[in-house]
Amino acid sequence: MILFYIFVLMAPMPNHPLFEESFAGLTVIKWLGIICCIYAFLTLSTGLRWPAFLKSWQARFFLVLFSIATLSFFTLSKTEGLTFSPMFTYVSYVLAFFTTMSVVNSYKRLHRALLAAIAGAALASLYVIREFQASGGTNLRPGYVAGDSNYFAICTVLVIPIAVYFAKMNTARLQRWFCGVSLVLMLLGFTLASSRGGLIGLCVAILYMIVFSGRSRRAAILTTVLLLPMMLLSPASPLSRMLHPGYGDFLGAQVRRDFLRAGLDMVRNHPVTGVGLGNFTAQSFTISREVEGKHGVACNTFLEIAAELGIPGFLAYCAILAGALSSAGKLRAEGKRLNDDFLRYAGQGMQAGLLGFSAGAMFLSAEYQKPFWIIVALTAAVPTLLRQQSGGQNSRQSQLVTSRTTIAATNF
């Protein structure tokens, strides 16, 4: 099981020099994923009850999205110019879903998986901070080990709310300190990444926390107070780019408008099938004079999916997101019912993170970000965990009724 936690830990670092090292034809992280998948099979073979793989709507619609992507890949896709294989990525996410739902079979394991996600984002933030420091504190946007600075920022938004809630949870002091320190590192790394889309996502996540968190509202406000000085004093903050945009920022906005126009044209011309998985880059181009004819990505996750996989793929992706939010909400409701801080905070944290990620994804093509799919897979395991909890309570109630009946018969 420790290998699965390491897999979750390394998810936010796509360019880590150790785990991306090639070994026997595959990278270390891919071998780690294969071993975790084998462990999942062994867990199922020795378990008394299989998880409800298709119980959650996000798991069902992920298979729908995977089927659409597979059909598109074999009929329309022409991805020779891409640096990665979209189809291979989808297959790896199917295996990640299966592995996560197989091995995360208790609340304790869910708790540890979320702590591993926090640790991974904090470690990625340390790499970002170190890269910024090594550059001499310039306006360079760091993010080599953690990947593109925009993707690092939006993936960090996924776990910042979880860290906030866990830092105030009534649990071991070491865990609270770990989450608190990780939160500071993530906020600092997030600031240095200088992602405007990420900042919008974080604002949405914090707004959710302030409005819906009840007793935890002060923690969300404290996070905002902690973040503002970093935003105002850092020479490379997203707030600075918004208030004082440079030439590159204006040019980037032009490019985004061009790709938005190109994406809408693709959806209009191919509403059912799309242009094919991974084909957006080849069929997009800019019309701005400064960068005329440049190809790229949609800079909008929802638009890129709709352009490549058509309206059916877009609806399937939205249904996955809605299902994940619903499952996290059920976990939150169960926590309230049982007065269990972990369940309530885990549900709230995943909801806030997913909402923030989705808001940021309106400005980034983030459909292939591994941390997002890991969080979605963790929410897909929630129905099985709730069923097990309900079964355990029913069993205890039956035992209590039997015991009382026996005592009554004895007294009679």
Buried (B, 14 or more C-beta within 10 A) or exposed (E): EEBBBBBBBBBBBBEBEEBBEEEEEEBBBBBBBBBBBEBBEEBBEEEEEEBBBEBBBBBBBBBBBBBBBBBBBEEBBBBEEBEEBBBEBBBBBBBBBBBBBBBBBBBEBBBBBBBBBBBBBBBBBBBBBEBBEEBEEEEBBBBBBBBBBBBBBBBBBBBBBBBBBBBBBEBEEEBBEBBBEBBBBBBBBBBBBBBBBBBBBBBBBBBBBBEBBEEBEEBBBBBBEBBEEBBEEBEBBBBBBBEEBEEEEEBBBBBBBBBBEBBBBBBEEBEEBBBBBBBBBBBBBBEBEEBEEBBBBBBBBBBBBBBBBBBBBBBBBBBBBBBBBBBBBBBBBBBEEEEBBBBBBBBBBBBBBBBBBBBBBBBBBBBBBBBBBBBBBBBBBBBBBBBBBEEEEEEEEEEEEEEEEEEEEEEE
